[in-house]
Amino acid sequence: MMSAVIGLEDGTIVTGTGFGAEGTVCGELVFTTQYTGYEEALSDPSYKGQILMFTYPLIGNYGVSDECFESDGVKAEGLVVREACPDPFHHSSKRTIYRLMEDEGKPGIAGVDTRMLTLNNREHGTMRAALINGSDDGEAAVQLAREQPKISDIDLISKVTCNEAYNVKSKIDTSDKKHIVLIDLGMKAHIIDSLLARGMDVTVVPASTPASAISDYEPDLLFLSNGPGDPQNAIEATKAVNYFASELPIAGICLGHQVISRAMGADTYKLKFGHRGANQPVKDLSSSIVHITSQNHGFAVDNDSLEATDLYTTELNTNDNTIEGVAHRDLDILSVQYHPDAHPGPMDTEKQFFDKIYKMAGGDK
């Protein structure tokens, strides 16, 4: 056990019990409402640059299986919980949440009033924070929080994208194999799984890959993944969308959705406290069906700005009417803000979204 403290830029100081690695991390303090899937959340590259707080009071009760990671390790800068379970019980568990954070070199803090911090976040908006494990110097934590740059001023994409291109072939035998080029802006592993499951081969390229290099792969469709930070920082990906807009079908998820929208002339803005959780209601405007979705994003597409583009809204968040999906009026361009690959329930939006991608790429024609 060690002392730990978290300080926010507004001067809020909360002490608790440290676990995981000793040290100091900085980042936006964000909350998620999910009560399972902590392995997936902590390893989601979209949480790079952020300290992740769970509103559910007990985290780690089914342990860590190492089978559900969305990347090669924990990407969140730190973890904040009310209680971390020291003795998990599950047949697939290989280690505790304590051991995970220690092995990954990431600090965690428990014994924290997460309800108070969440209410503070909802009232005043997402804030910069510092988490110190091995100290209870709250004033130092507040100072560190105030000194760090804002998330829009940090190039987080370059910290989580792949270093070089690689190809993954589907094991599904189809007579007309389709090939997807996926721009890795901070990709979750289950996106590739959903594409492979439909018989599509995938070439993953770094976020900095120019459009001319993507052309060499001769893709049937261009796909933009999720990722962290401000979409305005995805410069090459935006250029690629503009380059291929009239030549290839284009699709995207989360950050990819925002990048596609910006490339088509729309604006994006920072949400007050973002959407993070596994129960966000999204209404499909064509069918009026409301789907429950998994989400993790702090930016959104500006609704009013769509009027000056050829994009139209396909789905809306029923909590706050933010845009959850767009499509192009004339071109094969489609994107969603939520994570259909995550399917927090049995299937949810996974089938309908990725089946559309397969057809956009020319499958079953």
Salt bridges, closest charged atoms under 4 A:
GLU9 OE1 - ARG128 NH2 2.93
GLU28 OE2 - LYS270 NZ 2.97
ASP66 OD1 - ARG95 NH2 2.82
GLU67 OE2 - LYS94 NZ 3.53
GLU70 OE2 - HIS190 ND1 2.75
ASP72 OD1 - LYS75 NZ 2.67
GLU77 OE2 - LYS48 NZ 3.57
GLU77 OE1 - LYS106 NZ 3.96
ASP103 OD2 - ARG95 NH1 2.85
ASP103 OD1 - ARG99 NE 2.82
GLU123 OE2 - HIS124 NE2 3.89
ASP176 OD2 - LYS178 NZ 2.83
GLU236 OE2 - LYS239 NZ 3.75
ASP320 OD2 - HIS275 NE2 2.70
GLU324 OE2 - HIS275 ND1 3.92
ASP341 OD2 - LYS188 NZ 3.64
ASP341 OD1 - HIS339 ND1 3.80
GLU350 OE1 - ARG198 NH2 3.00
ASP355 OD1 - ARG198 NE 2.84
ASP355 OD2 - LYS351 NZ 2.85
